[in-house]
Amino acid sequence: MKTILTFPSDLSLEKFSENWVFKNQNRFLLLLATIVLIAMSGFTYLTVSYIEYRTLTKFQNLTKDFSFEWLEVKSNGTKVELSGNPPNQIDYLGVISLANLNFDPDGIINNIQEPETSYTPKQSLDLQLYAKNDAVFIFGSFSNQDQRSTTLDLLKGLQPGKTIKDFSTLKTDNESPEFNSVVEFGTKVFSQVPDGVVSIVGQSVSVTSHLASQDQVDLISIQLQAEKPDTVDLNINLTFPLPLVKPYKFGIFLDNENSHLEYCHVEDKESQNRIYSILSSISPNQQFSCQISLGTPFVGWSDLIVQLLKHLSDTNPVFLRVSDLSVYILSETDLPDQERIALEETLNNFPGEDFNVQILSKTDSSDAINPEFLRISKDVNNKITIFGTIPDNSIKSLIFEIISLYLLQDEIDDFTEIKQSSDLSDLNLITNGIKSLVYLDSGDLVFPEEGIYLTGKVSTEASRDALVQYLNSEFSIEDYVLDIEVDKNILLEKLLSTEQCETGVEQVLSDKKITFDSGSIEINNQTRDIIVELAKIIRNCSHLPWEIGGHTDNQGREKMNLELSSKRAEAVLFALELEGVPTGNIVAKGYGESNPIASNRTKAGRELNRRIVINLLATDQEN
């Protein structure tokens, strides 16, 4: 049974405006002053909150690639407050240096407990070179100043145009060779990988990086082995394809010779070549670049892209964006009916997938889809998609923050444009409108010239009543238009019991094992298939606390193994998230080599020890 709550089609958001205007001028002025004061207070609060959020996020992004587990970072007004007990002087100086390089000192509150004793480097050589974007970071210790200076000069020559940020220290002894072969070789290794990490410990050099192709992995590996001095031990961890990508995207603006590719993710070399082939036929003189990545949302991702490009190759100019299962096509003029029908048939007939499709032109005028207005869509899986225009990036960031706060969704398909002509500036209206989406199982929120327009489905009459009650508490009746359908056939996932959850995971892993190649954090095809099966169970068990435990063999340093096991556990957590598993109650933890289940003396035993274990913490807590 479906119940539909609607308003008359001729309802105007303006026609009731005269009802709330006070005829008494003093009362009206008092009301107006109160509204202005509330609006200014609200705007000031949101502005300060935004500054706090952006500053905090910036600092967290700077430190996330370094091992600063001891560091606590939180916002304090418009500043960032740092606290914690660093294990040594170098960690303390590293954090302070990052803060001073990237922030006004007045924006940092330093409550870090400085170590009582200074950092004493190990007597053996211990360096780490780290590249990211246009910067090179150096951590660890040199034997003496001459060795440091020679290394910095070599790096500057091999990495022209990059900023060198040196956080290294000097040893207390000066008897080590000034510039031995292991440092020189390690520095040259570092110059051959675009973004990565090179560790130099004693006479051992380890290199870790993601490269753009398997051919590049093979070529660089052969070169490094050929150039390696006999006295140096070399560990290579070069991987391809690129890590998991979320959301998986393809975006292009087609305009004959002026075509521009925004981003392009493909699943393999064959798909990459097919995309290049059709793009070259559309714009022969243009150069395009697609990344081969993990995380494709469905089999045949590139097949769909090719088909859409074929349909749109003669339509110029036109903008195409595909983000996971969302497809957005915007043309300068109305698409011919025949072409529009062909596009819709291609998407509707694509096997096994249900797409969120928007085919628009700049001549469209419907209030519900007009790109001059902001439209926020939510599907039954809480997937959020945004269309339309926003006046500036600060308001856009606030909107995304509000969505993250109330809808618990950080991954958003963003199809918005920044246009100063946009009238969207009422932050209270935006906040309350987004909060109303919480009550819908699926639907759209549209901000027309005034008020909001809300349409969608709920599974129960109680949900509809709760929505109406909320709207009436936050809006005047003339400020919203509602079109809600009660659909009791909406399939809401049923949560499983603790026993069912534990049994389900045990059954999946009874004859299968999540493993990793030695030294790698990449999820292979076998493991990816296991994760798909696990996601079907854990998706219905997200109300229970879980732990993903990572374990390694004893090859390599204990500290490196602990870090490696943590990254493997995090990779599994991220892969489950990509399969639609809510991960708020799931923690990833690395145990390193501390809990072997077989002997590390044999290859078979080491393979067994490289594993992932998924435990239901609720069982332990109940016991």
Secondary structure, 3 states (H helix, E strand, C coil): CEEEECCCCCCCCCCCHHHHCCCCHHHHHHHHHHHHHHHHHHHHHHHHHHHHHHHHHHHHHHHCCCCCCCCEEEEECCEEEEEECCCCHHHHHHHHHHHHHHCCHHHEEEEECCCCCCCCCCCCCEEEEEEECCEEEEEEEECCHHHHHHHHHHHHHHCCCCEEEECCEECCCCCCCCCCHHHHHHHHHHHCCCCEEEEEECCEEEEEEECCCHHHHHHHHHHHHHHCCCCCEEEEEEECCEEECCCCEEEEEECHHHCEEEEEEECCHHHHHHHHHHHHHHCCCCCCCCEEEECCCCCCHHHHHHHHHHHHCCCCCEEEEEECCEEEEEECCCCCHHHHHHHHHHHHCCCCCCCEEEEEECCCCCCCCCCCCEEEEECCCCCEEEEEEECCHHHHHHHHHHHHHHHCCCCEEEEEEECCCCCCCCHHHHHHHHHHHCCCCEEEEEECCCCEEEEEEECCHHHHHHHHHHHHHHCCHHHEEEEEEEECCCCCCCCCCHHHHHHHHHHHHCCCCCCCCCCCCCCCHHHHHHHHHHHHHHCCCCCCCEEEEEECCCCCCHHHHHHHHHHHHHHHHHHHHHCCCCCCCEEEEECCCCCCCCCCCCHHHHHHHCEEEEEEHHHHHHC
